[in-house]
Amino acid sequence: MAFDVNDQFPLLAQSTYVNTPGSGLLSKDILTWRRQHDQDYFNTGSSFRINQESFLREVKQSVSDFFRADAGYTYLVPNFSFGINTFLDGLSATERFLMLEEDYPSVTYAVRSRGFQVDTVPVDEQLEDRILTKIREFKPTAFAFSLVQYINGIKLDMGFIKKLKAENPELLLIADGTQYCGTERVDFMASGLDFLGASGYKWMLAGYGNGFVFLSKGSVDRLYRCASKQDLPTEPFLNQKTALSLCFEPGHLDTLSFGTLQRSIDYFNNIGMETVEAAIRNLSLKARTAFLDRGLLADAVSKRPAHSSIFSLSVNDAVYKRLQESNVICMRRGSGVRVGFHFFNSEADLISILSILDQIHDS
């Protein structure tokens, strides 16, 4: 590869870091930029924010360009949870939701806590067929889901999403992309999704306190509760705000957090998302084969034709402890140990993990 990951992410030289599903790393170049950002704030005080409106517009344009979304329906939010809660608050209470069993709480609790009528489908090897069957039976008006499941890495293919929308044009498709964005090229406007939101601290490698939301034009008409009945503010510093932006972007936005997101997008662009995507895919295919050969993956994963770069390994606490003692940075999630491979991981990382697992098995 044409990029020096050990230079940008020194932790990789000290450990086997496979916990991007928990938290991504911060690059050395971004750390340098953040230090300069705060130094400028320290030196100039209130003058530092004079150009913040144009700066944040540039950030928003960078984000929408990267994901091929409409900048006019792109919103900067502190995290995914804020984005989806705001979106749900705009919907009618009569919406009927389909969800996935054991999906991320930021999705499931956000929907259930608002009293929407809900039905669910299990996440297994027949996931897509189960979704189609439940849509025919339950007749939902909205489907809220994570594109990649945070515990076991099961992934909904974007081709399936696009087909689902074509066959059900009135069905709101509301996606959590936090475990997906930053791993593949995304064309939001062609995806069929009505809402795509994500936090930036995982696969986007953008640190904490930033996220983004993209809306389809068709979804905006359903957000009638976000359409203010009051006249919009006329103050000069708010004169470019719409009713929707006042809902999704109330108050001040942090230039440090969103500037970090923009710098991370610049980094991905410099590498090339084709390169990032290929690196993740190639290593994940090798990992999936190796983990399957050792019987470490659930049937729901082993019987599906494709998978993400997140794996839940069926190992006990003693194995997890051994991995930690060997400086493999991973995390327990559900009944297994979760590992995830980003573009900065190498085959040597996989070999290191397999060596530890094989040693335990042979002892």
C-alpha positions in Angstrom: 0.0 0.0 0.0 1.1 3.6 -0.6 0.4 4.8 2.9 2.5 4.3 6.0 0.0 3.2 8.7 2.6 2.7 11.4 3.8 6.3 11.0 0.2 7.7 11.2 -1.0 5.2 13.9 2.0 4.3 16.2 -0.2 2.1 18.4 -0.2 -0.5 15.6 3.5 -1.1 16.2 2.8 -1.8 19.9 -0.3 -4.0 19.7 -2.7 -5.9 17.5 -5.5 -3.4 17.3 -8.7 -5.0 16.1 -11.1 -2.9 18.2 -12.2 -0.4 15.5 -15.8 -1.6 16.1 -15.4 -0.1 19.6 -13.3 3.0 18.7 -11.2 3.9 15.7 -7.7 5.4 16.0 -6.7 9.0 15.6 -3.9 9.7 13.1 -0.8 11.6 13.9 -1.5 14.3 11.2 -5.0 14.9 12.7 -3.5 15.1 16.2 -1.2 17.8 14.9 -4.1 19.7 13.3 -6.1 19.5 16.5 -3.3 20.9 18.6 -2.9 23.8 16.2 -6.7 24.4 16.2 -6.8 24.8 20.0 -3.6 26.8 20.0 -5.3 29.3 17.6 -8.3 29.4 19.9 -6.0 30.0 22.9 -4.2 32.8 21.1 -7.1 34.7 19.5 -10.2 34.1 21.8 -13.5 35.2 20.2 -11.8 36.1 16.9 -11.2 32.4 16.4 -14.9 31.8 15.5 -15.3 34.8 13.1 -15.2 32.5 10.0 -16.8 29.4 11.6 -20.0 29.6 9.4 -18.0 29.2 6.2 -15.7 26.6 7.8 -18.7 24.5 8.8 -20.2 24.9 5.3 -17.0 23.5 3.9 -17.1 20.6 6.3 -20.7 19.8 5.3 -19.7 19.9 1.6 -16.8 17.6 2.2 -19.1 15.1 4.0 -21.8 15.2 1.4 -19.3 14.9 -1.5 -17.6 11.9 0.2 -20.9 10.0 0.5 -22.5 11.4 -2.6 -25.3 13.1 -0.8 -27.2 16.3 -1.3 -25.5 19.0 0.8 -28.9 20.7 1.2 -30.1 17.6 3.1 -26.9 16.9 5.0 -26.6 17.7 8.7 -23.7 17.8 11.1 -24.7 16.2 14.4 -22.7 15.3 17.6 -23.4 11.6 17.2 -25.7 9.1 15.5 -28.1 8.9 18.5 -28.8 12.6 18.3 -29.5 12.3 14.6 -31.9 9.4 14.7 -33.8 10.8 17.8 -34.3 14.1 16.0 -35.5 12.3 12.9 -38.0 10.1 14.8 -39.3 13.1 16.7 -40.3 14.6 13.4 -42.5 11.6 12.3 -46.1 10.9 12.9 -46.9 8.6 15.9 -48.9 6.4 13.5 -45.7 5.1 11.7 -45.3 1.3 11.9 -41.7 0.1 12.4 -39.9 -3.0 11.3 -36.6 -3.6 13.2 -34.0 -6.3 13.6 -33.8 -8.3 16.8 -30.9 -7.4 19.0 -29.9 -4.4 16.9 -28.0 -1.5 18.4 -29.9 0.2 21.3 -29.5 3.6 19.7 -31.8 2.3 17.0 -34.1 0.0 19.0 -34.6 2.0 22.1 -35.0 5.2 20.2 -38.0 3.7 18.2 -39.6 1.8 21.1 -39.4 4.6 23.6 -41.5 6.8 21.3 -44.4 4.3 21.4 -44.3 3.4 17.7 -45.9 0.1 16.8 -43.0 -2.4 16.2 -42.4 -5.8 14.8 -39.0 -7.5 14.4 -37.1 -10.1 12.4 -34.3 -12.4 13.7 -30.8 -11.7 12.3 -29.7 -15.0 10.7 -28.6 -16.6 7.4 -32.1 -16.0 6.0 -32.2 -12.3 7.0 -33.2 -10.8 3.6 -36.0 -13.3 3.0 -37.3 -12.8 6.6 -37.4 -9.0 6.0 -39.4 -9.4 2.8 -41.8 -11.8 4.4 -42.4 -9.6 7.4 -43.0 -6.5 5.1 -45.7 -8.5 3.4 -47.3 -9.6 6.7 -46.8 -6.6 9.0 -47.0 -3.9 6.3 -44.6 -1.4 8.1 -44.3 2.2 7.0 -40.7 2.4 8.2 -37.7 0.0 8.5 -35.0 1.0 11.0 -31.8 -1.0 11.0 -28.0 -1.0 11.3 -26.3 -1.7 8.0 -23.7 -3.8 9.9 -24.7 -5.5 13.1 -22.5 -4.4 15.9 -22.2 -7.7 17.7 -21.6 -10.3 14.9 -20.9 -8.2 11.9 -23.8 -9.5 9.7 -24.3 -7.0 6.9 -27.2 -5.9 4.7 -26.0 -5.6 1.2 -26.6 -2.2 -0.4 -27.9 -3.9 -3.5 -30.7 -5.5 -1.4 -31.5 -2.1 0.2 -31.8 -0.5 -3.3 -34.1 -3.3 -4.5 -36.1 -3.1 -1.3 -36.8 0.6 -1.9 -37.7 0.0 -5.6 -40.3 -2.5 -4.5 -41.6 -0.5 -1.6 -41.2 3.2 -2.5 -43.3 4.4 0.4 -41.3 2.5 3.0 -39.0 4.7 5.0 -35.5 3.2 5.1 -33.7 4.4 8.2 -30.1 3.2 8.5 -27.4 3.4 11.1 -24.1 3.5 9.3 -21.7 3.8 12.3 -20.3 0.3 11.8 -20.3 0.7 8.0 -19.3 4.2 6.9 -15.6 4.4 6.3 -15.3 0.8 5.0 -16.8 1.0 1.5 -17.7 3.6 -1.1 -21.2 5.0 -0.5 -23.5 6.7 -3.0 -26.4 7.9 -0.7 -28.5 9.4 -3.4 -28.5 6.1 -5.4 -28.8 3.9 -2.3 -32.6 3.9 -1.7 -32.1 5.0 1.9 -34.2 7.8 3.3 -32.0 8.4 6.3 -28.3 7.5 6.8 -26.6 8.6 10.0 -23.3 7.7 11.6 -21.0 8.7 14.4 -17.5 9.5 13.3 -15.4 7.9 16.0 -15.4 4.3 14.7 -14.5 3.4 11.1 -14.3 7.1 10.0 -11.4 7.5 12.4 -12.6 11.0 13.3 -12.6 11.0 17.1 -15.5 11.8 19.3 -18.2 14.5 19.2 -19.0 14.4 15.5 -21.5 12.6 13.2 -23.6 13.2 10.2 -27.1 12.7 8.8 -28.2 12.5 5.2 -31.9 12.7 4.3 -33.7 11.9 1.0 -35.9 14.5 -0.4 -38.8 12.2 -0.1 -38.3 11.7 3.7 -38.6 15.4 4.4 -42.3 15.5 3.7 -42.8 12.9 6.5 -41.0 15.1 9.0 -44.0 17.3 9.6 -43.2 17.8 13.3 -39.9 19.4 12.2 -41.7 22.0 10.1 -42.0 24.9 12.5 -45.3 26.7 12.6 -43.5 29.7 13.9 -41.7 32.3 11.8 -38.0 31.4 11.5 -35.5 33.6 13.3 -34.5 36.8 11.5 -31.2 37.4 13.4 -28.3 37.8 10.9 -26.3 34.9 12.4 -29.3 32.6 11.8 -30.5 33.9 8.5 -29.3 30.8 6.6 -31.0 28.4 8.9 -34.0 26.3 7.7 -36.6 24.7 9.9 -34.8 21.3 9.4 -31.4 22.7 10.2 -32.7 24.3 13.4 -33.9 20.8 14.4 -30.8 18.8 13.4 -28.2 21.6 14.1 -29.4 23.7 17.0 -26.9 25.9 18.7 -23.2 26.1 18.2 -21.3 23.4 16.3 -17.8 22.4 17.5 -15.1 23.3 14.9 -12.6 21.0 16.6 -14.9 17.9 16.3 -16.2 18.6 12.8 -12.8 19.8 11.6 -11.4 16.5 12.7 -14.1 14.7 10.6 -13.2 16.8 7.6 -9.5 16.0 8.0 -10.3 12.3 8.3 -12.3 12.5 5.0 -9.3 14.2 3.4 -7.1 11.3 4.6 -9.5 8.7 3.1 -9.6 10.6 -0.1 -5.8 10.8 -0.3 -5.5 7.0 0.2 -8.5 6.4 -2.1 -11.6 4.6 -1.0 -11.1 2.0 -3.7 -7.8 1.1 -1.9 -9.4 1.2 1.5 -12.3 -1.0 0.4 -10.0 -3.5 -1.2 -7.7 -3.8 1.8 -10.6 -4.4 4.1 -12.3 -6.9 1.8 -9.2 -8.9 1.2 -8.2 -9.2 4.8 -11.7 -9.9 5.9 -12.1 -12.7 3.4 -9.0 -14.4 4.8 -10.1 -13.9 8.3 -13.6 -15.3 7.6 -12.1 -18.4 6.0 -9.6 -18.9 8.9 -12.2 -18.4 11.6 -14.7 -20.7 9.8 -12.0 -23.4 9.6 -11.6 -23.3 13.3 -15.3 -23.4 14.0 -15.3 -19.9 15.7 -18.2 -18.3 13.8 -22.0 -18.8 14.3 -24.1 -20.5 11.7 -25.8 -17.3 10.9 -22.4 -16.0 9.7 -21.0 -19.1 8.1 -24.1 -19.7 5.9 -24.3 -16.3 4.5 -22.6 -15.5 1.1 -20.9 -12.3 2.3 -19.9 -10.6 5.5 -18.5 -7.4 6.9 -15.1 -7.0 8.5 -16.5 -7.5 12.1 -16.4 -11.0 13.6 -17.7 -12.4 16.8 -15.4 -15.3 17.9 -17.0 -18.1 19.9 -14.4 -18.3 22.6 -14.5 -18.3 26.4 -13.3 -15.8 29.0 -9.9 -17.7 29.3 -9.2 -17.2 25.6 -10.2 -13.5 25.9 -7.8 -13.1 28.7 -5.0 -14.7 26.8 -5.7 -12.4 23.8 -5.5 -9.4 26.1 -2.3 -10.6 27.7 -0.9 -11.0 24.2 -1.7 -7.3 23.5 -4.5 -8.0 21.2 -6.9 -5.1 21.7 -10.4 -6.4 21.2 -13.7 -6.5 23.1 -16.3 -8.9 24.5 -19.7 -8.3 23.0 -22.6 -10.6 23.5 -21.5 -14.2 23.9 -18.3 -13.8 21.9 -15.1 -11.8 21.5 -15.5 -9.2 18.8 -12.7 -8.3 16.4 -12.8 -6.0 13.4 -10.3 -5.3 10.6 -9.8 -1.8 9.1 -7.5 -0.8 6.2 -4.6 -0.3 8.6 -4.7 -3.9 9.7 -2.4 -6.4 8.0 -2.3 -10.1 7.5 0.3 -10.2 10.2 -2.4 -9.1 12.7 -4.6 -12.0 11.6 -1.7 -14.4 11.9 -1.0 -13.2 15.4 -4.6 -13.7 16.5 -4.7 -17.2 14.9 -1.4 -18.2 16.5 -2.7 -17.4 19.9 -6.0 -19.3 19.3 -4.1 -22.3 17.9 -1.7 -22.4 20.8 -4.6 -22.5 23.3 -6.4 -25.2 21.2 -3.3 -27.4 21.1 -2.4 -27.0 24.8 
